[in-house]
Amino acid sequence: MLALLQLAWLGWLLVFPVALDSDDALNFAHGVVRFSVLEFSPHFPGYPAFIWLARLINLLVDDPARAVQWASLLGSSLLAPLAASLAVRLWQRPSLLAPVWLLVLALPLTPTLALSGLSDGPALATWLGALLALQQRRIALAGLLLGLMLALRPSYFVLALLPLWLGMAQKGQRLNFLLPIVLVGLACLLFVWQADGWAYFSEGRRFTDGHFTLWGNTAAAHGDRLLSWARTFNEQLTPLWPLLVGALLVMPLWQRSKDHNAAPSVLWTLYWLVLLLWTLFGQNPDNQRHLAPITLLGLVLLAGWLPRRGELPAMLGALLLQLCTLTPPTAPAMTRATRLAEQACPALVTQWGVRLLRETTALPVTDGWYQGDARLALAQGACRLSRRPLGPEDLPAGGQRVWFAPRFHAEPRLWLGIQDHPRHQNW
């Protein structure tokens, strides 16, 4: 029954139109055709395994945009069964399979990852697979999956901490665990080297510095971003999220008081806390998909608290949430906003998807990060596209503000400000 529901969920997402809605997804599509980190095809660190996967799919579909979207969809479709299997193995409760499976499918994050055209979904699938393989004592497979996770999304290196610890604790099996990781790493190094050589490492320093100091919007560089994370948690996990975090932190004490022999060790709670801190200080709160690792692991760990009598209500609640998540197949907000802008605007000013817009629309597009250029363009009647509500100061001539609803609750919202009296003569 779960397999049939999974297939129905997959078929529903396949009906959605293929549309890239971010610069990162566009970079991946370019990387399918020609790989070069220096040319942002894709951006650093290159995500070699995701490019390999997308190129394999592209052999069948001959459309780079469709290839990267289907690669994301393929990986994301494995999240529910893998998370459910991990919960069953950790807590030694086969009855947890259905509740966790249904809850992961019902999360708005899951279809968002599936249609993003990004590497998050496949990387998370290999991460969960590596943790599950370690629980099953399949050490070589765990090493291979961990190596693939780092090749799919090298920025997930923090997620590798617990799998590495558990794998290295297997005396007599360490070589079997490490060898696949090293081999995958060497293959990735050769792949990026043949494209960019030593310049790859220079680009890595530049990109990493920029992520943590300029465009990354991380709390490590901008302390006020922690408040943005609070809003993101409220939107995605409901205002009850402090209770969930508290439950995860006191879990070791609860396990000790109840004498749960089958419960996971305290290392899992500490691991989740490390992932939480990494998310808060190293990730961008404007991208809700960055919540996926702590959400999935938190769900697996909290599943053990579910009483057996609560399993059926949990499944019914997940199905109800799934019905709320189901939406008609439509284009993403970025595509819909672009269509309206082409009809109503002489030009665009935005900080989101600048490269994507420049390649997919004939409108002049000004990068909003350059404030002088943005003010000049707005004074000449350009429209403003933003992920945040637009105020009067954003539209010098006044005008209407159009809101584009996301397809799923975890996708970004967009506002398009159309000025009343655009002056076209300078465009």
N, C-alpha and C positions, 0 to 999 in steps of 0.2 A: 504493500500500500504506500509506504514511504517512497519507494522507487518510482511509482506511478505519479505521485505528487511532485517529485523532483523533476521528472520528465515534463510534466505539465508546466511547471515553473520555468524550465528551460525553454520550452516552446513559446511561452508567453513573451519572454525577453527577446527571442529571435525575431519576433514580429516587429519590434521597434525599428524605426529607420536608422540606418547607419549614418552617424553624424559625429564628427569630432567637436568637442566643446571646450577645449583648453589648449594652450600652447604646448604643454607636455605631451598630450596625445598626438598633436600634429608632429612634434619632434620624433615620436616613435614611428609614425607613418613614413616620415622621411628616412628614418634609419632602416626601414624595410627595403627601401630602394638603394640607398647608399649610406653606409655606416661611417660616421666621422663625428667624434665628440667635439672637435674644433669647429665644425659646421653646425653644431646643435642638431645632429641627426643620429642619435638623440642627444640630449644634454648630459653632462657629467652626472654619474660615473659611467654611463654607457649602457647598463642593463643588458649585458651580452645575451644571457639565456632567453630573455623576453624577445629580443630581436630574432634569435634563432627560432623560437616558437612561432612568432608572427610570420617569419619567412616560410616556414613549413606550411602554414595555413595559406599563405599567399600563393603557393604553388597550385592550390585548388581553386581559389577565388579570383586571383589576379586583380586584387584591389587592396592597396596598402591600408586604407582606412578601415575597410571591412576586416582585414587580417588582424589588426591590432585590437579591434573591438571584440572579435571572436576569441582572440587569445585571452583577453580579460574575462570574457564570459565563460570560457572553458575552465579556467582556474577557479573562478568564483563559484561555479556550480559544484565544486568539491568541498567547499567550506562546511556546509551543513553536515554531510555524512562524516567528515573527518572530525569535526568538533564533537559530534555526538558519540563517535566511537572512542575518542579520547576521554570523554566524561565517563563512559561505561568502564573503561579500563582503569582510570584513576580511582573511582569510587567502588569498583567491583559491584555495580548495580546495572544489570542488563535492561531494567525497566526505564532507565534514563535515556535510552536511545531515542525514542519517539519525541519526548518533550524537548530535548535539546535540539534535535534535528529541526523540528517545527519552529522553534524560537529563532534559530539562526536564519531560516528561510524568511521569517516574518520581519526581521530587522530591516528598516529602510536602508541601512548601510549596504546590505548584501546586493540588491539590484543596482545600487549606485556604483559599487565596485565593478559589477559585471558589465555595465555599459560605459565605463569611463574611458576605455582604451588605454589604461595604465597597467603597470605591473603589480599593483598591490594585491589583487585577487590571487593570481598564480603564486606569488611569493608567500602569501599567508597560507595557501594550501600546502605548499612544500614544508612550511614551518610546522603546521599541525601534523603533517605526515611524519616529519622527523621525530616529534615528541611521541607520537603514537608508536612508531617503530622502536623507539628506545624502551617504551613500556613493554613491548612484546619481545625484547631482547634480540631484535633484528638489527644488529649493530652496523653492519656494512651498508644496509639500506638506509639507516638513519644518517650515516655520514654522507651518502650520495644525495639524499634529500636536503641536508643542511647545506652542502656545497651548491646545489641548485638554487636554494633560497637566496644565498648570497650573490649568486650570478644573476638571478632574476631582479633582485633589488638590493644592491650593496649597502644602501642606507639602513637596512634592517640588521646591521651587524649587532645591535644591542639585543635583538631577539635571539641571537645565537648563543648568548651567555649560558643559559640553563642547559640547552642541548649539549654544548661543549663540556660543561661540568659533568653531566650525566654520562656522556660518552667516554670521557677520560677516566671516569671512575670504574669502567669495565676492565679490570686487570686481565691481561692476556688477549684483549680484543682492541687495544688502542690502535694498533696498526690498521686493522680492518676498518676502524672508524675514521682515522685521519687520512688514509690513502685516497679515498674517493674525493674528499674535500680538496686535497692538494692537486689532484688530477684535474678537477673541474676548475680550480683557480688558475692553473697553468694554461688550460685551454682558453680561459677568458683573457688572461694576460697576453697571449699570442694574438688573440682576435683584435684587441684594442691596439696592440703594438703595430700590427701590420697596417692599421689605418692611420694612426697618428704619431707613432714613435714616441720620443721623449717629450714631445709637446703635450702629450696626454697628461703627464704629471704636473706640468706648469698650469694647464687648464684646471686641473683638480684643485690646486692651491687657490687659484683665483675664484673658482666657483664656491669652494667651501667658505672662504672668507666672506664672499658676498652673501651667502645664505645666512650666516650668523650675524652679519653686521648691517646689510642693506635691504635686500629684497625678500629675505626669508620670513620677515615678520615674527621672529621667534622671541620668546620671553628672555632668552639669554642676552639679547641686545636691547630689547624694549620691554621693561618690566610691566608696563600697563597691559601687555598682551595676556597676562594671567587673568585679568578681568574678562577679556574676550573668551578665554577658555571656560570661565564660569558660565557665560551665556551659551557657549556651544554645548556644554554638558547639560544645561537646563533644556535646551532644544532637543537634543538627541536622546538623553537618558531620563528625561522628566526632572522636575525639581527634587525628586526623591533620591537623586544620585548620591548625596552625602551619606544616606543610610546604607546604600550598597557598598560604598567605599569603606565605611566603618565596619560592615559585616565582613568584608574581605580581610581587613586588618586584624580583627579579633578572631578570625577563623582558627589560628593555631591554639588559642586558649580554649575555644569551644571543642576542638578535637580532643584536647587533653582531658577536659572535664568529662567528656562522653566516652573516652577510651576507645576511639574509632581506630581499629587496627588497619582497616583498608583505606584510611584517609591519606591524601598526599602529604608529603613532609612540609615542614615550615619553609623549605627552600622555594616552593611554588608561590607562597604568599610574598616572600621577599622579592622574588623574580617579578611578580606583578607590580610591586611597588616601584622597582627600578624602571619598568616600562612606563609606569605612570609619570615618574619624574622626567624621563627622557621625552615623553610626549609633551609635557607642560613646558619644558624649557628648550627643546630642540625642534619642535614642529610648529606649523602655522595653524592657528585656531580658525582661520578662514576656510580651511579645507577639512570638512568633517570626516573625510575618509581616514585621517590620521588617528581617529579614535578606534579604528577596527582592531588592532592588536590587543589593546587592553579590554575592549568590549568582548571579544571572542574568548580570551583567556579568563576574564572575570565570569562570564557565563558558565564556562566549564567548571570553575572552582565553586561557584555558588550553587551549582546543580546538586551538590551533595547535601545542601541544607533543605532541599525540597522533600517534604514528608511523602511517604508512599501514597497516602490518601490525597495528596495534592497534585499527583502526576496527571490525573485526568483533567482537573480544572486548568492546569498549566497548558495542556495540549489544546483544550477548547479556547483558552485565551489566546494562544499562539495562532490558531486558525482564524479567530476573529480579527487579530491584528493583521494577518495575511490578507484578509478581505479588504481591510483599510488601505493596505499597501498597493493592491491591484489597481492599476490605472490604465486607461486606454493608451495604446501605442502612439506616442507623439514625439516630435523632435525636441531636443533639449532647449532650455530657455535661451541659450546663446544663439541658436539657429533662428528661433522665433524673433528674438530681438533684432538680429541682423536683417531679417526680411523687412521688418517695419522700418528700420533705419534707412534702408536703401530707398524706400518710398518717401520718407518724410524728412530726411536730413541731408544737408549739403556736405557734412563731414562728421567725424566722431572723435570724442576725447574719452579715453578709458585707461585704466590700469590693469585690466584683465583681458587676457587673450589678444594682446596687441598683434603678435605675429600671425595668429590664426585669422584675425580680421583683415589684416593687410593682404593675406593670400587668398581669402575667400570672398572679398567684396571689393568693388571698384571705388568705394568711398575713401577719401583721404583720412588716415587714422593717426591721431596724435597720442603719444604715450603720456599718460597723466602724471607719471613720476617726474617729468620735466615740467615744473610748475609754470615757468615763464611761457613755454610753448603752449601749455594747456590754457593759460589765461588769454593768450592772443587768439587761439582758435575759438574759444568760447565767446570772446568779444566779437568775432566775425560770424557768429551764429551757429557754431557746431553744436551737435547734440552731445549729451553726457551719458555714458553707459557705466553703471556702477553696481557692485554687489551690496552696497549699503543704501538705505533710504536717502534720497536727494533732498537737500534743504534749499531755501531761497538763494543762498550764496553760491550754489552750484550752477544756477541758471541766471546769468546777469540780466537777460531780457525777460525773465519770467517764462511761463509756458506750462505745458502739461507733463505729468510724470506717469509713465506707464509701467506697471509691475508685471513681471513675467514669472508665473508660479513655477516651481520646480516639479519635475515628474515624480520625484520621491523626496521624502522629508530630509534626506541627507545630502541632496544636491543643492548647489548654491542658488540663491534667489537673485534676480537681476532687475534693476530699475533703469529705464531709458527716459532721460529728460529731453523733451523736444521744445526748443525755444520758440516764442511767439513770432518774432520778427527776424528771422535769419537773413543776413546780408550775404548774398551769393556771389557778389562781384569779385571777390578775391579767391574763389575756388575754381 
